[in-house]
């Protein structure tokens, strides 16, 4: 069964892209448990900070147990995924 997000690269800001089919969830970083999860991921070397020093507005959990920090909101990223699927993966920024 094909996943609609197969082969789609998701623009997560500042020229960075991730494979949409590898995303497990997109979370807001505001709660204490998510902040602890970020700190634990940093200690384990499983954190990728793609926010370029901007305020972290979302935490993307990957199926490899890595976490990717983005300056885009979860809503913005979800809309980008939806748009990419509807456009057949046109790789728009």
C-alpha positions in Angstrom: 0.0 0.0 0.0 1.4 3.3 -1.0 1.7 6.2 1.5 0.5 9.5 -0.1 3.6 11.2 1.3 6.0 8.7 -0.2 8.8 10.6 -2.0 7.7 14.1 -0.8 10.4 16.3 0.7 8.8 18.8 3.2 10.3 22.3 3.4 10.7 22.9 7.2 12.3 26.4 6.8 15.5 28.1 5.8 16.2 25.8 2.9 15.9 22.6 5.0 13.8 19.6 3.9 12.9 16.3 5.5 11.2 13.2 4.0 7.5 13.5 4.8 7.0 9.7 4.9 9.5 9.5 7.8 7.4 11.8 10.1 5.7 10.2 13.0 4.2 13.4 14.5 4.6 17.2 14.6 4.3 18.7 18.1 4.2 22.1 19.8 7.3 22.6 22.0 5.4 24.5 24.7 4.7 21.7 27.3 7.1 20.6 29.9 7.1 16.9 28.7 8.1 18.0 25.2 10.8 20.3 26.6 12.2 17.3 28.6 12.0 15.2 25.4 14.0 17.8 23.5 16.7 18.0 26.3 16.9 14.2 26.4 17.2 14.0 22.6 20.0 16.6 22.7 21.9 14.5 25.2 21.5 11.4 23.1 22.6 13.1 19.9 19.2 12.6 18.3 18.3 16.2 18.0 18.5 18.2 14.7 18.0 22.0 15.2 16.8 23.4 11.9 15.4 26.6 13.4 18.6 28.6 12.7 18.5 30.3 16.1 14.9 31.4 15.7 12.3 30.5 18.2 11.4 26.8 18.0 7.7 26.5 17.1 7.5 22.8 16.3 9.2 19.5 17.1 9.0 16.9 14.4 9.4 13.3 15.5 10.9 11.0 12.9 10.6 7.2 12.7 14.3 7.0 13.4 13.7 8.4 16.9 15.4 11.7 15.8 13.7 15.0 16.6 13.9 18.0 14.3 13.3 21.5 15.6 11.7 23.9 13.2 10.8 27.6 13.3 7.5 26.8 11.5 4.3 26.0 13.5 2.8 22.5 13.4 -0.2 24.0 11.6 2.1 25.5 8.9 3.9 22.2 8.4 0.7 20.2 8.3 -0.7 22.5 5.6 2.6 22.1 3.6 2.2 18.3 3.8 -1.4 18.6 2.6 -0.5 20.9 -0.2 2.4 18.7 -1.3 0.2 15.6 -1.4 -2.5 17.5 -3.4 0.1 18.8 -5.8 1.8 15.4 -6.2 5.0 16.4 -4.5 6.0 19.5 -6.4 8.6 20.5 -3.7 7.3 24.0 -3.1 9.0 26.2 -0.5 
